[in-house]
Amino acid sequence: MQLDATTVGSLDIPGPAYDRSQVTTGIVHFGVGGFHRAHQAMYLDQLMNEGKALDFGICGVGVMPFDLKMRDALVSQ
């Protein structure tokens, strides 16, 4: 299954309780690896589910050639 905004609703997993279109960028993060997604992004998602920090959306920036692979994986999500 291709995981993206159109298919994630069919999975029996918790999703955001907030309107993602209301989130604005407040953080630029260089590199979007697993550690960042498992920690910083997870905590911000928890705050957003409580109606907080909607102005702290993350813009991930890759500056190295190997960052292209992560960009390609995340672009459809």
C-alpha positions as CSV (number, residue, x, y, z in Angstrom):
1,M,0.0,0.0,0.0
2,Q,1.2,3.5,-0.9
3,L,1.2,5.5,2.4
4,D,-0.1,9.0,1.8
5,A,-2.9,11.4,2.8
6,T,-5.5,9.5,0.7
7,T,-4.7,6.0,2.1
8,V,-3.8,6.6,5.7
9,G,-7.5,6.9,6.8
10,S,-8.1,3.3,5.8
11,L,-5.6,2.1,8.4
12,D,-6.5,1.2,12.0
13,I,-3.9,3.6,13.5
14,P,-4.3,7.0,15.2
15,G,-4.1,10.0,13.0
16,P,-3.9,13.7,13.7
17,A,-6.7,15.2,15.7
18,Y,-6.0,18.6,14.2
19,D,-6.6,20.1,10.8
20,R,-3.2,19.8,9.0
21,S,-4.1,22.7,6.7
22,Q,-4.0,25.0,9.8
23,V,-0.4,24.2,10.7
24,T,2.1,26.9,9.7
25,T,5.9,26.6,9.5
26,G,7.8,27.7,12.5
27,I,10.8,25.4,12.5
28,V,13.4,24.7,9.8
29,H,15.1,21.4,10.5
30,F,18.3,20.5,8.5
31,G,18.1,16.8,7.8
32,V,14.9,14.7,8.3
33,G,16.2,11.4,9.5
34,G,14.6,8.8,11.7
35,F,15.9,10.4,15.0
36,H,14.2,13.7,14.2
37,R,11.0,12.1,13.1
38,A,10.9,9.8,16.2
39,H,11.5,12.6,18.7
40,Q,11.1,16.2,17.7
41,A,8.3,15.6,15.2
42,M,6.5,13.2,17.5
43,Y,6.4,15.6,20.4
44,L,5.2,18.4,18.2
45,D,2.4,16.1,16.8
46,Q,1.4,15.4,20.4
47,L,1.2,19.1,21.2
48,M,-0.8,19.8,18.0
49,N,-3.3,17.0,19.0
50,E,-3.9,19.1,22.1
51,G,-4.6,22.2,20.0
52,K,-1.2,23.7,20.8
53,A,1.9,24.6,18.7
54,L,0.0,24.8,15.4
55,D,2.4,27.6,14.4
56,F,5.4,25.3,14.9
57,G,5.1,23.1,11.7
58,I,8.4,21.7,10.5
59,C,10.0,22.4,7.2
60,G,12.6,19.7,6.6
61,V,15.6,20.8,4.5
62,G,18.1,18.5,3.0
63,V,21.4,19.9,1.7
64,M,23.4,16.8,1.0
65,P,23.1,14.6,-2.1
66,F,22.0,11.6,0.0
67,D,19.0,13.7,1.3
68,L,17.4,13.2,-2.1
69,K,16.3,9.7,-1.2
70,M,14.5,10.9,1.9
71,R,12.8,13.7,-0.1
72,D,11.6,11.2,-2.7
73,A,10.2,9.0,0.1
74,L,8.3,11.8,1.8
75,V,7.1,13.9,-1.1
76,S,3.9,11.8,-1.6
77,Q,3.1,12.0,2.1
